[in-house]
Amino acid sequence: MTATLQKAPAASLTFSASAASREIVFIDPAVTDYPDLVTGVRSGVEVVVLEAMADGVEQISSVLAQRHNLTAVHVVSHGSPGRVQLGTSELSLETIDRYSWELQAWAESLTNTAELLIYGCEVAKDDRGWVFVNMVHSLTGANVADSPLSRLTDSN
């Protein structure tokens, strides 16, 4: 079953697929053609479309607080070396300290071997990107990687 975008009130997150999924994807709606991404996500992966006008890190934290034993968390957003844009928030080398408690709390939702896969332009590129990836790994305990979209969709 392919996850589909469901109509939701403007003030709420959009969910699809089962809440019992072992994988979850968070999609920033600023990503071009994000509805096409939603419909192309592999079957069995829970899809959450973030609110554009709210703090994306806080939104992710709120959803993950209600999930357990996740094997993978996927994040689709715009980015650059060492930076991911999530709703109105930026998770970057400059802001990671502000979100450190939230990122540490994400670990409670993950298995010991979970992956945090970031689909954003060049997030892990160069020294700045590698430092960012390593900091996110240290805080979440997840194996963190900048990943191609084919890993998330049925087209892989």
Secondary structure, 3 states (H helix, E strand, C coil): CCCCCCCCCCCCCEEECCCCCCEEEEECCCCCCHHHHHHHECCCEEEEECCCCCEHHHHHHHHHCCCCCEEEEEEECCEECCEEEEECEEEECCCCCCCHHHHHHHHHHEEEEEEEEEECCCCCCHHHHHHHHHHHHHHHCCEEEECCHHHCECCC
